[in-house]
């Protein structure tokens, strides 16, 4: 532009984008019940995820030496997640090899407590390509490995307080396969709407962060 340097022009553009982001946040805060700390948490994780994608990688599972295999995103939409437990899982060799290739889905899976033991039902592990006769039923029932006192505590909460036990994610912790499960309570319709609004805000914040970095 005539009479305006490139630096000044880019600076004005950046200010405009920041102003739009502030207006968006103010509108979101006034129309929802999220507190300020919750908003800050959304923005922090949005910038963290956007930065990961900008560097050419997807956000990784947290923790040293961990690799995410599958995640139950629906659980966070349908339930309030409370106590989380890390469980081992009883697998055969061909299943572990399929998991290393990421061939796993938690869709429609659930947890059942029976006779003092915990099981994950309907977790799908695709047959290993070279497994032949050693492959198992992809949807077979698999036992979760938890301490007895943890199983007793979970069972008591399910019976007394009406909790549901849901699988959250499957991942490698170093060389071991782990499953995070949680005590959860179902959300009402208006709770689900807030979850949708929160996810929309996170995506918008990621978009704003990406645009801001491209123009600076």
C-alpha angles and dihedrals in degrees: 000000000000113000094009124092121226090248092053091047093051090046092055091048091052091050090051092052091048090050091052090049091051092049090049092051094047091050091048094049093050093048099045138045098240115129125228095261089053091052091050090050091052092050093046094053092041091055091044092052093043091051090051092052092045088056090054101259138098119243108276130220113270123252137058115294095002128136122190115230104173136350132203100223092169090066091066090049097048102034144043103237115220126157113021123202129193112222135184118224134219109238140159123236097259090053092054090051091052090049090053086059090050094247099150139107131189094192110134091002123137142173126250128191113208133165093347094310134102124226135184113221129202095007104152119221112175117232114266110253094230094034098098111165092000093068118107133211105290091224099040121141111263127197119236119219112229136146113268092241090054091052091048091050093049092047091050092051092049093051100039105032102029097244124161122218113225133180113239106182146341119222147153115257099196101308098337127092113232133185123205112212128180144199104239143173124216119255125235120234093263090050090055090051090056090049090052090049091050092051091048089052092050091052091048091050090050089051092049091048092050093048091046092053093047092054099043 
